[in-house]
Amino acid sequence: MGHVGKEIMQFVSSLSPESLVVINGLFTVPARSGMLPTALEIRVRKIFCINGRFPSIPYILNEDTIQSNQMGTS
């Protein structure tokens, strides 16, 4: 896995869950053991925030959604 800069991590961390983003990257099969054979991850090259929030979209995060999303990310 490549090095992720501090500025990029700050930018991504500042995005709300409702943010609309465009991601340029490559799909790869995770090298970690214990992952499903059909699991994929995105090696992000570029990320653009199109709109920071859409307050009119009914978006609810529950504990199952958060855990499911974290299992597929590093």
TAFEN-V691348 format. One record per pair of residues at least 24 apart in sequence whose C-alpha atoms are under 10 Angstrom apart, sorted by the first residue. I is the first residue (numbers start at 0). J is the second residue. If there is no record, write none. Layout:
I;J  I;J
//
This chain:
0;30  0;42  1;42  7;45  7;46  10;46  10;47  10;48  11;46  11;47  11;48  13;51  14;48  14;50  14;51  14;52  15;51  15;52  15;53  16;51  16;52  16;53  16;58  16;59  16;60  17;50  17;51  17;52  17;53  17;54  17;55  17;56  17;57  17;58  17;59  18;48  18;49  18;50  18;51  18;52  18;53  18;54  19;47  19;48  19;49  19;50  19;51  19;52  19;53  20;46  20;47  20;48  20;49  20;50  20;51  21;45  21;46  21;47  21;48  21;49  21;50  22;46  22;47  22;48  23;47  29;71  29;72  29;73  31;73  34;70  34;71  35;71  38;71  39;71  39;72  40;71  40;72  40;73  41;71  41;72
//
